[in-house]
C-alpha cells in the first residue's frame, strides 16, 4: 500500500475491478465489484481485496507549497528495497561508530568457517605439519581468539597450552604450523581448534587422531 501511494499507481498487476473492494476502507458492508454491491458467498470464489484509492504521496499540493519536496526516483527505490529486505529497523547501529555493531539488524549471526586438514581423524602417517583453514565473510575473524590446543606435548609446547602463536599464514584463509620435530608416533591424541569472529560467534573443532609409521 505504501509503495502504491509513493508511485501513485497500483503495482500488483490487478485493477480495482478485478476483485471486490470496500468503497469505504474498513467497512465490509460497503463491498462492491465493478461499482455494484457485492455479497460474499461460498459459491463465489472472488475474494475481497484492498483497492488503490488514488493519489500520490507526497501530494502535489504539498510540493507546490514548498512544505514537502517530491521524492526522487532513488528515494522511491530505496523504500522498495527496504520493504524487500523485510522493513529492517536497527536501533543499535550508530553510523558514527560502525565498529560498535550492537545486536540489531546489522547483527552477524553466522559462525566462522573452520577446517582442520591435517591431522585427519583416525590414523595418520608421521605428522610434519598442522594445517588449518578459516574465514569469516561478514565481520571478519578475530585472530586474537585463534586457539590450537593439544592434549599432548607437541613441538616443545606442553599439553593444554596453545600452539596458535606458532602458526603462520600460508595463503589467504590458510594457516600452517610446520613442526620442527615431526611427530613419528602417537597412540591417541586430541586437538582442539577454535576461532571467533568480531561479533563473538565461535566455531570449534575437536579432532581425535593417532600417528603411526606403519
C-alpha positions as CSV (number, residue, x, y, z in Angstrom):
1,X,0.0,0.0,0.0
2,X,2.8,2.4,0.9
3,X,4.6,1.9,-2.4
4,X,1.4,2.3,-4.4
5,X,0.9,5.7,-2.8
6,X,4.5,6.7,-3.3
7,X,4.4,5.8,-7.0
8,X,0.8,7.0,-7.5
9,X,-0.3,3.7,-9.1
10,X,-1.4,0.2,-8.3
11,X,1.6,-2.0,-8.9
12,X,0.4,-5.6,-8.3
13,X,-0.8,-6.3,-11.8
14,X,-4.5,-6.0,-10.9
15,X,-7.1,-3.3,-11.2
16,X,-9.7,-2.4,-8.5
17,X,-12.4,-4.0,-10.7
18,X,-10.7,-7.4,-10.6
19,X,-11.7,-8.2,-7.0
20,X,-14.3,-6.9,-4.6
21,X,-13.2,-4.0,-2.5
22,X,-14.6,-1.8,0.2
23,X,-15.9,1.6,-1.1
24,X,-15.3,2.8,2.5
25,X,-11.9,1.4,3.7
26,X,-12.5,-0.6,6.8
27,X,-16.3,-1.0,6.3
28,X,-17.1,-4.5,4.9
29,X,-20.7,-3.6,4.4
30,X,-19.6,-1.3,1.5
31,X,-18.1,-4.1,-0.5
32,X,-18.6,-3.6,-4.2
33,X,-17.4,-5.2,-7.5
34,X,-17.2,-3.0,-10.6
35,X,-19.3,-0.4,-8.9
36,X,-22.1,-2.8,-7.8
37,X,-22.8,-4.1,-4.3
38,X,-21.1,-7.4,-3.6
39,X,-22.2,-10.0,-1.1
40,X,-19.6,-12.8,-0.5
41,X,-20.9,-16.4,-0.7
42,X,-19.3,-19.9,-0.5
43,X,-20.1,-20.3,-4.2
44,X,-18.3,-17.1,-5.2
45,X,-14.6,-17.6,-5.4
46,X,-13.8,-13.9,-5.8
47,X,-12.1,-12.7,-2.6
48,X,-12.3,-9.2,-1.3
49,X,-9.2,-7.2,-1.9
50,X,-7.8,-3.9,-0.8
51,X,-8.1,-1.3,-3.6
52,X,-6.0,1.6,-4.6
53,X,-7.7,4.8,-3.6
54,X,-5.7,7.0,-5.9
55,X,-3.4,9.9,-5.3
56,X,0.4,10.1,-4.7
57,X,2.4,11.0,-1.7
58,X,3.8,13.4,-1.0
59,X,0.8,15.2,-2.6
60,X,1.5,17.7,-5.4
61,X,-0.2,20.3,-3.3
62,X,2.4,19.8,-0.6
63,X,5.2,20.1,-3.2
64,X,3.7,23.3,-4.6
65,X,3.5,24.9,-1.1
66,X,7.2,24.1,-0.5
67,X,6.4,22.1,2.6
68,X,7.5,18.7,1.2
69,X,9.8,18.1,-1.7
70,X,8.8,15.4,-4.2
71,X,10.6,12.1,-3.8
72,X,13.3,11.3,-6.3
73,X,13.4,8.0,-8.2
74,X,16.2,6.9,-5.9
75,X,14.2,7.8,-2.8
76,X,11.3,5.7,-4.1
77,X,13.6,2.7,-4.9
78,X,15.2,3.0,-1.5
79,X,11.8,2.4,0.1
80,X,11.2,-0.5,-2.2
81,X,14.5,-2.1,-1.3
82,X,13.8,-1.5,2.4
83,X,10.5,-3.4,2.1
84,X,12.1,-6.2,0.1
85,X,14.6,-6.6,3.0
86,X,11.8,-7.1,5.4
87,X,11.5,-3.5,6.7
88,X,14.5,-3.7,9.0
89,X,15.0,-1.1,11.7
90,X,18.3,-1.2,13.6
91,X,18.0,0.8,16.8
92,X,21.6,-0.3,17.9
93,X,23.7,0.7,14.9
94,X,25.4,4.0,15.1
95,X,26.9,5.2,11.8
96,X,29.4,7.4,13.7
97,X,30.7,4.3,15.4
98,X,30.4,1.4,12.9
99,X,32.8,-0.8,14.9
100,X,30.2,-0.9,17.7
101,X,27.8,-3.2,15.8
102,X,25.3,-3.9,18.6
103,X,22.6,-6.6,18.3
104,X,20.1,-5.0,15.9
105,X,19.6,-5.6,12.1
106,X,23.4,-5.5,11.5
107,X,23.9,-8.5,13.8
108,X,26.3,-11.1,12.4
109,X,24.8,-14.4,13.5
110,X,26.9,-16.7,11.3
111,X,29.8,-18.6,12.8
112,X,33.2,-18.6,11.0
113,X,34.2,-21.3,8.6
114,X,36.8,-23.5,10.2
115,X,38.5,-26.7,8.9
116,X,41.4,-28.8,10.2
117,X,43.0,-30.5,7.2
118,X,46.0,-32.1,9.0
119,X,45.9,-34.2,11.0
120,X,43.0,-36.2,9.8
121,X,40.7,-38.2,12.1
122,X,41.9,-41.7,12.6
123,X,45.4,-43.0,11.8
124,X,47.9,-40.6,10.2
125,X,51.4,-41.1,8.8
126,X,54.2,-39.3,10.6
127,X,52.9,-35.7,11.2
128,X,55.1,-32.9,9.8
129,X,52.5,-30.1,10.0
130,X,49.1,-28.9,11.2
131,X,47.0,-27.2,8.6
132,X,44.0,-25.0,9.4
133,X,41.6,-23.2,7.1
134,X,39.4,-20.4,8.5
135,X,37.4,-17.5,7.1
136,X,34.6,-15.2,8.1
137,X,32.7,-13.3,5.5
138,X,30.8,-10.7,7.5
139,X,32.6,-9.1,10.5
140,X,35.8,-10.9,9.8
141,X,38.0,-13.1,12.0
142,X,39.2,-12.1,15.4
143,X,42.7,-13.6,15.0
144,X,43.5,-13.0,18.7
145,X,40.9,-15.6,19.5
146,X,42.6,-18.3,17.4
147,X,43.5,-21.3,19.6
148,X,45.0,-24.7,18.8
149,X,45.5,-26.9,21.9
150,X,46.8,-30.4,22.1
151,X,46.4,-32.9,25.0
152,X,50.0,-33.9,24.5
153,X,53.3,-32.2,24.2
154,X,54.0,-31.0,20.7
155,X,57.0,-29.1,19.3
156,X,58.0,-28.0,22.8
157,X,54.6,-26.8,23.7
158,X,53.1,-28.5,26.7
159,X,49.7,-30.2,26.8
160,X,47.0,-27.7,27.3
161,X,49.0,-24.7,26.1
162,X,48.1,-23.0,22.8
163,X,50.1,-23.6,19.7
164,X,48.4,-20.7,17.8
165,X,51.4,-18.3,18.0
166,X,53.5,-20.9,16.1
167,X,51.1,-20.7,13.1
168,X,51.9,-18.6,10.0
169,X,49.6,-17.5,7.2
170,X,50.4,-19.8,4.2
171,X,47.8,-18.4,1.7
172,X,44.6,-16.4,2.2
173,X,42.4,-18.3,4.6
174,X,45.1,-21.0,5.3
175,X,47.4,-21.2,8.4
176,X,50.1,-23.7,8.9
177,X,52.4,-24.9,11.7
178,X,55.5,-26.7,10.3
179,X,56.7,-29.0,13.1
180,X,60.4,-28.6,13.9
181,X,60.2,-32.1,15.4
182,X,57.9,-34.2,13.3
183,X,55.6,-36.5,15.3
184,X,56.5,-40.1,14.4
185,X,54.2,-42.0,16.8
186,X,51.2,-41.2,18.9
187,X,48.8,-43.9,20.2
188,X,46.0,-41.3,20.5
189,X,45.8,-37.6,20.8
190,X,43.3,-34.8,20.6
191,X,43.5,-31.3,19.1
192,X,41.1,-28.5,19.9
193,X,40.9,-25.7,17.4
194,X,38.7,-22.6,17.7
195,X,38.3,-19.1,16.4
196,X,35.6,-16.5,16.7
197,X,34.5,-13.5,14.5
198,X,34.4,-9.9,15.6
199,X,30.7,-10.3,16.5
200,X,31.7,-13.0,19.0
201,X,30.4,-16.1,17.1
202,X,32.7,-19.1,17.8
203,X,33.5,-22.2,15.8
204,X,35.3,-25.2,17.4
205,X,36.7,-28.4,16.2
206,X,37.8,-31.4,18.3
207,X,39.9,-33.9,16.4
208,X,40.9,-37.2,17.8
209,X,43.7,-39.0,15.9
210,X,46.7,-41.2,16.1
211,X,50.1,-41.3,14.3
212,X,51.8,-44.4,13.2
213,X,54.9,-45.0,11.0
214,X,53.3,-48.3,9.7
